[in-house]
Amino acid sequence: MFRAGPVVGLAAVATAGLLMAFGGAPAALSFGGDFVLFAYLLGLARFATVLAALDTGSAFEGMGAAREVTFSSLAEPALFLCLVTLARATGSISLSGMLGPALPDAWSHAAPALLLAAIALFVVALAENARIPVDDPNTHLELTMIHEVMVLDHSGPDLALILYGASLKLFLFGALFVRLVLGVRAGGLAGVGVFVAGMLGFAVMVGVIESTMARLRLVRVPQLLVGASVLSAFGLVLLLR
């Protein structure tokens, strides 16, 4: 599992990328209910990393794995509620349809619900990608790390696969957030330009948060994630009422 974890993790995240629509183009792979597969492919990548950490027998890596699965179990409901809210607003159960031409019209009649879902999705993106205020990707203090402590024993190509997979996962969450927030009809080069500008804006938002906030205490992280779930649940209630 130690050797397979980085490979399986990167393969799962890359496969999830096939389900995501970038720019103005549809996804490479699309079918009804594919957002469930998208979420669980990311879950598979996390599961492989956790198993690889536990396979080392290290107490520190086991501690990081326990924190990872605990916080992910709280972030997953928020992610699913965001996607269900988006599906309800657009009338589609595939990511390409949810993030496609129907989204601008959905913003015209369901803006409050989609705004709550976007805020919750941004919080989930920070948590799932080990960013401040949930985790500090640059720290090397084992007692405070979550994701980084799980990969302490990896090096060389295995560590490169883990780092590339983590970067790709952040890109996918950024793409999902940008497509949700912008909801533009532009296609072709105009759609690509808008998407790139949105991704730069997402990167700036993450950078500003990491520059102005401190990392939360571990006991406060569950409160943050439960708050994200509540926001997305409120958004879904607004659509169902």
C-alpha positions in Angstrom: 0.0 0.0 0.0 2.9 2.4 0.7 4.1 2.1 -2.9 0.6 1.9 -4.5 -0.9 4.9 -2.6 0.7 7.7 -4.7 -0.1 6.0 -8.0 -3.7 5.2 -7.1 -4.2 8.7 -5.6 -3.0 10.5 -8.7 -4.9 8.1 -11.1 -8.1 8.7 -9.2 -7.8 12.5 -9.2 -6.8 12.5 -12.9 -9.9 10.4 -13.7 -12.1 12.8 -11.7 -10.7 15.6 -14.0 -12.3 13.8 -17.0 -15.7 14.6 -15.5 -15.0 18.3 -15.0 -15.9 20.9 -17.6 -13.2 23.5 -18.2 -13.6 26.8 -20.0 -16.5 26.7 -22.4 -16.0 23.1 -23.4 -18.0 20.1 -22.0 -16.3 17.4 -20.0 -14.5 14.6 -21.7 -16.7 12.1 -19.9 -20.3 12.9 -18.9 -23.3 10.9 -17.8 -26.3 11.3 -15.4 -25.2 11.2 -11.8 -21.5 11.6 -12.6 -21.1 14.1 -9.8 -21.3 11.2 -7.4 -18.4 9.4 -9.1 -16.5 12.7 -9.1 -16.8 13.0 -5.3 -15.9 9.4 -4.7 -12.9 9.4 -7.0 -11.5 12.2 -4.8 -12.5 10.1 -1.8 -10.6 7.1 -3.3 -7.5 9.2 -3.7 -7.7 10.3 0.0 -8.3 6.6 1.0 -5.2 5.5 -0.9 -3.1 8.2 0.8 -4.4 7.3 4.2 -3.7 3.5 3.7 -0.2 4.4 2.5 0.4 6.4 5.7 -1.0 3.7 7.9 1.2 1.1 6.1 4.4 2.8 7.5 3.5 2.0 11.1 4.5 5.5 12.1 2.6 7.0 15.0 2.9 10.4 13.5 1.5 9.3 10.1 -1.3 7.4 11.8 -2.2 10.6 13.7 -2.3 12.5 10.4 -4.4 9.8 8.8 -6.9 9.9 11.7 -7.2 13.7 11.3 -7.6 13.5 7.6 -10.5 11.0 7.6 -12.2 12.8 10.5 -12.2 16.1 8.7 -13.1 14.6 5.3 -16.1 12.9 6.8 -17.4 16.4 7.8 -16.4 18.0 4.5 -18.0 15.3 2.3 -21.7 16.2 3.3 -21.0 19.9 2.5 -19.7 19.0 -0.9 -22.6 16.7 -1.7 -25.1 19.3 -0.5 -23.5 21.9 -2.7 -23.7 19.6 -5.8 -27.3 18.6 -5.0 -28.2 22.3 -4.7 -26.5 23.0 -8.0 -28.4 20.0 -9.6 -31.7 21.2 -8.3 -31.1 24.8 -9.5 -30.1 23.7 -13.0 -32.3 20.7 -13.4 -29.4 18.5 -14.4 -27.6 15.6 -12.6 -24.4 15.6 -14.6 -21.5 18.0 -14.0 -21.5 19.2 -17.6 -25.1 20.0 -17.4 -24.9 21.6 -13.9 -22.0 23.8 -15.0 -23.2 24.4 -18.6 -25.7 26.8 -20.3 -28.4 26.2 -17.7 -26.3 27.8 -14.9 -26.6 31.5 -15.9 -30.4 31.0 -16.0 -30.3 29.4 -12.6 -28.4 32.4 -11.2 -31.3 34.6 -12.4 -33.9 32.8 -10.2 -31.9 31.0 -7.5 -29.1 33.4 -6.8 -29.3 33.2 -2.9 -29.2 29.4 -2.9 -26.3 29.3 -5.3 -24.4 32.0 -3.4 -24.7 29.9 -0.2 -23.5 26.9 -2.1 -20.5 28.8 -3.5 -19.4 29.9 -0.1 -19.7 26.4 1.3 -17.8 25.0 -1.7 -15.0 27.5 -1.1 -14.7 26.3 2.5 -14.7 22.7 1.4 -12.0 23.5 -1.2 -9.7 24.9 1.5 -10.3 21.9 3.8 -9.9 19.3 1.1 -6.6 20.8 -0.1 -5.0 21.3 3.3 -5.0 25.1 3.1 -5.2 27.7 5.8 -7.3 28.0 8.0 -7.7 24.2 8.1 -4.1 23.1 7.6 -0.8 24.7 6.8 0.8 23.1 3.7 4.2 24.6 4.5 4.5 23.6 8.1 6.8 20.8 9.3 5.6 20.4 12.9 4.2 16.9 13.1 1.9 17.7 16.0 0.0 20.3 13.9 0.1 18.8 10.4 -2.8 16.9 8.8 -2.0 16.1 5.1 1.8 16.7 5.2 2.4 14.4 8.1 0.9 11.5 6.1 3.6 11.7 3.4 6.7 12.2 5.5 8.2 8.9 4.5 7.6 9.3 0.8 10.4 10.7 -1.4 11.6 10.8 -5.0 9.0 9.9 -7.7 6.4 8.8 -5.1 6.5 12.2 -3.4 6.3 13.8 -6.9 3.2 11.9 -7.7 1.6 13.0 -4.4 2.5 16.6 -4.9 1.2 16.6 -8.5 -2.0 14.9 -7.4 -2.5 17.5 -4.6 -2.0 20.3 -7.1 -4.4 18.7 -9.6 -7.0 18.3 -6.9 -6.8 22.0 -5.9 -7.1 22.8 -9.6 -10.3 20.7 -9.9 -11.9 22.4 -6.9 -10.9 25.8 -8.2 -12.5 24.9 -11.6 -15.7 23.8 -9.9 -15.8 26.9 -7.8 -15.1 29.2 -10.8 -17.7 27.6 -13.1 -20.3 27.8 -10.3 -19.6 31.5 -9.5 -19.2 32.8 -13.0 -21.9 30.8 -14.8 -21.1 32.5 -18.1 -22.4 31.5 -21.6 -19.2 32.3 -23.4 -17.6 29.6 -25.5 -14.4 29.1 -27.5 -11.5 31.4 -26.7 -13.7 33.8 -24.8 -14.8 31.0 -22.5 -11.2 29.9 -21.9 -10.2 33.5 -21.2 -13.0 33.9 -18.6 -12.1 30.6 -17.1 -8.4 31.4 -16.8 -9.3 34.8 -15.2 -11.6 33.1 -12.8 -8.9 30.6 -11.8 -6.4 33.5 -11.2 -9.1 35.1 -9.0 -9.5 31.9 -7.1 -5.7 31.7 -6.5 -5.7 35.3 -5.3 -8.5 34.5 -2.8 -6.7 31.5 -1.4 -3.5 33.6 -1.2 -5.2 36.4 0.6 -6.7 34.1 3.2 -3.4 32.4 3.8 -1.7 35.8 4.2 -4.3 37.3 6.5 -5.5 34.4 8.7 -3.9 32.1 11.1 -4.5 28.3 11.2 -7.5 27.4 13.3 -7.2 25.2 16.3 -8.0 21.6 15.5 -11.1 21.7 17.6 -12.5 24.6 15.6 -12.1 22.9 12.2 -15.2 20.6 12.7 -17.2 23.7 13.5 -16.1 25.4 10.2 -17.0 22.3 8.2 -20.4 21.8 9.9 -21.0 25.5 9.1 -20.3 24.9 5.5 -22.8 22.0 5.5 -25.4 24.2 7.1 -25.0 26.9 4.5 -25.4 24.5 1.6 -28.3 22.9 3.3 -30.0 26.3 3.7 -29.4 26.8 0.0 -31.1 23.5 -0.9 -34.0 24.4 1.4 -34.5 27.7 -0.5 -34.9 25.7 -3.7 -37.2 23.1 -2.2 -39.6 25.5 -0.5 
